[in-house]
Amino acid sequence: MTIERSLSADTWRDPDASPAERVRDLLAQMTVREKLAQLYGVWVGVDATSGPVAPHQHDAGAPEVSWEALISDGLGQLTRPYGTAPISPADGARAVAAVQRQIVAAGRHGIPAMVHEECLTGLAAWQATVYPSPLCWGASFDPDLIERMGAQIGRAMRRLGVHQGLAPVLDVIRDLRWGRVEETIGEDPYLVGTIGSAYVRGLESAGVVATLKHFVGYSASRGGRNLAPVSAGPRELADVLLPPFEMALRAGARSVMNSYCDIDGVPVAADPGLLTERLRDDYGFAGTVVADYFSVGFLRTLHGVAGT
């Protein structure tokens, strides 16, 4: 005999329910403020005495509110609790656990926050192992080696309670004057896609979410200037800049970070043609799109397309 179980107020807490049932039940109970809180993150460990944190943390950050008020409706992400200021792995893990307990206790639904860190050359934190830069990955022509490296990086992050890694960088180099060349794999789209996909498989094998960046066109900025406009046409986008992202998505990446730049006058952070039609509809991507730290705020301050 089959018994149909109706959704109840506790379905989202039930480990025997399917993920789809649990998510549907939880979303139905959440207020708009609670849903918005899950889209927001805070930079951990930054204060007035520790100096600025790139990129422009104190210039572009949101107005200060108390920690208690901030987490009262929940919190989506903790930004770089290990990588902002020097902290030992053991002390960092204890601090993250303590913060997570506060977040769980503060919200009605007890949802912990996602923890993300930079991990392009390994976890970017004090005492963590430093691996070769992505230019070296490309020069190795060895996807298996890069996959093993990514898995090792992911295992170290997972042990520290980190859920998401902000790597790999899949920007194809177009101008060597660009200041972030050292973060990239190379100039050939196929090489970038092949090596980048290997890193994704490694990181994801450890249970850490890989984040593809910067979608798309960031490295093709006019004059090689960071954040400058991009004048790439549809063919250059399709033939050169987009293929590495499509390849890495097929390799299992679960997150994509948007670019700061605008392409032909349209900021990527507000471009439904790229973020919805291309990424969701054409590529079938069902993961998360995360804003490069201030790309939403830059719609007002840098691009001038938003009033508030």
HUQUIFEN-V462588 format. One record per run of one state. SS is the DSSP state (helix for helix, strand for strand, loop for the rest). FROM is the first residue (numbers start at 1). TO is the last residue. Records with the same first field share a line. If there is no record, write none. Layout:
BEGIN
SS = FROM-TO / FROM-TO
END
This chain:
BEGIN
loop = 1-10 / 14-18 / 30-31 / 38-40 / 44-56 / 61-66 / 71-76 / 80-88 / 107-113 / 118-133 / 141-142 / 160-163 / 166-168 / 170-180 / 184-188 / 206-208 / 216-217 / 225-229 / 231-233 / 242-242 / 251-254 / 259-261 / 264-265 / 271-271 / 283-287 / 291-294 / 302-308
helix = 11-13 / 19-29 / 32-37 / 57-60 / 67-70 / 89-106 / 134-140 / 143-159 / 181-183 / 189-205 / 218-220 / 222-224 / 234-241 / 243-250 / 268-270 / 272-282 / 295-301
strand = 41-43 / 77-79 / 114-117 / 164-165 / 169-169 / 209-215 / 221-221 / 230-230 / 255-258 / 262-263 / 266-267 / 288-290
END
